[in-house]
Amino acid sequence: MTSPSNADLAAEILRRTEAQEPGKSICPSEVARAFAPPAGTPGAEDVWRPLMPRVRKAALGLQAEGRIEILRKGKPVPADQVRGVIRLRAAREPSSEPSTEG
């Protein structure tokens, strides 16, 4: 199996986060596992685990573009605070309601 490109990883992140209900998130390992043989196949874990640093890097790039949010303990975090266990979700759309401030 050929290793996915960084563009492939980013596209899979976007596909999976956009497929979620608003506000719902995905685990980055879901993205990595999408490029591995089915679970239970001998060696499957050897394929997806090494992809995790690249998935995280692709997520950081998408976050910088404003296309996804990276969550830590359920809250969006800036890139310099991304560490440990994270989740990914589609960026929230800016509110289109008119401001009531006046």
N, C-alpha and C positions, 0 to 999 in steps of 0.2 A: 504494500500500500504506500502510495506517495504521500509525503508530508504536505498538509495544506499550506497554501500561501497565507501571508498576513491578511491579504484582502479577503480570502476565503473565510478566515476566522472572524474578521469584522462583519462580513455579510451574514454569517451564521448567528453572531450576537444580535444583530439588528433583526434578523428574521424571527428569532426566538423571543426577544423582548417585545417586539411589536405584536406577536401572536397572543401575548398575555392580556388578560383583562386590565383595564386602567388601574395603576397602582400596584399590580402584582409584579413579582420579580422572579428571576431565574438564578440558579447556581452556575457559576462559570464552568464547573465540571460538566454540565449538560452540553455546553458548546464543544468541549474537548471530546466528550464521549461520542458526539455526532460523527467524528472522523475516525472512530475506532471500530473494530469488528464488534458484533453483538456481545452484550454482557454474557459471561459464562464461556466464551470462546477462549481457549488457551492463548495467553499472550495479549488479550485485549487491554488489560490494565497497563501493560508495557507500552502500548501505543498512546493512550490518552493522557496518562500522568505526565509524560515529558512535555506535552503541549500546554500545560497549565500556565507556565510563565509567559508564553506567547499570547495566550488568551487574555491574561491580565493586562499585558502591554497593549493589545488591541483595544481592550475596554478603556484603558486610559486615553488612548487616542480618540475614541468615540466620545468619551466624556469631554475632552478638550474641544471637540467640535460641537458640543451641546446636543448630541444625539441620544445619549443615554445618561443615566445617573448611576453612580456606584454607591452602594449602601453598606454601612457598617452598623450593626445593631439596629437595623431598620431605618436608619436616617442617612440622607445623602451626605457624603463627605468629600472635601476637596482632595485633589490628587496627592498632595503631600501628607494626607492622613490615611491613605489607602494602605492597609496592612492587615495581615491575618485573614480571618473569614470575611468574605464580602459576598454581596449579591448584586445583580444587575437588573435594571428596569429601564423601560423607554422613558425618555425625558418627558416631563410634564409639559403640556402645551401651555403657553402663556394665556392668561385669562383674556377672553375677547369681550368680557362685559365692560361697559363704560365705568369709569371711576366715579364714585359718589363723593369724592373729596371736593371741597370747594372752598 
